[in-house]
Amino acid sequence: MKKSAALTLALLLTLTACGQSAAPDRDQVELTVFAAASLTETLTRIGEDYKAVAPNVALTFNFDSSGTLKTQIVEGAECDLFLSAAPKQMDQLDIEADPAVNTQGLDFILAESRIDLLENKVALAVPEGDPAGVASYADLARRLKDGNVLLAIGNSDVPVGQYTQKIFAYYGLAEDELNAAGVLTYGSNVKEVTAQVSEGAVDCGIVYATDAFSAGLAVADTAAGEMCGRVVYPAAVLKNSAHQEEARAFLDYLTGDAAAEVFAAVGFTPLTKDE
């Protein structure tokens, strides 16, 4: 009986070891995605959906301003896929971009993977009830000059702040003068600007239309193309990614119908690879 029990135990241990060696642990991949803060809600939802498509891929998102993410990449942070809220930050990492933008000759982008993924709008958002009665960008410009409105904007190193600077230029506004007059507050990314508006700490804020939608904010106006240009979100796999195949697969998924529905639901315009 003792010999039989020993044989049975040995067999069970052998089967357990075999089962462990056959487990799919070696196929599990952790994919690190750096994405603009304005993509937080949509990519989090898409990431959940993607589990059913690629159960062996664990997505880790790092959401922040595109400028901050670009800096982290340059400083050696592990990243497989980068989604920027503007071409500038992507160009600064792309050796094939204009040298006037990629002034350091950085070469981080897997060139053939780069696409324009989405388009957004720059919105003038107001708190619930719009207590200050801000009607439009033109109205905002007049009131900024008069000094009787408080506006939240992004820092100059983040895309939403850079689009805001173009809007100021369109209306002949000098940011330094406005800041000195005390009519501006700042956020280090679009979510910080959106929060100031949501909390009623300011009369209005310049954010992306999708962030206003996600936060339930009213939009007084959206910027036309001549005011700040198109708001295009490029995406690309990084050259030093250890998981380029999986990163490409996820990027392909982001261009598909299922992801497009999620993006469109909050106000993004999905772009085709030919646009």
Summary of the structure (lengths in Angstrom):
residues: 275
radius of gyration: 23.7
end to end distance: 75.4
largest distance: 96.9
contacts: 892
relative contact order: 0.18
helix: 46%
strand: 21%
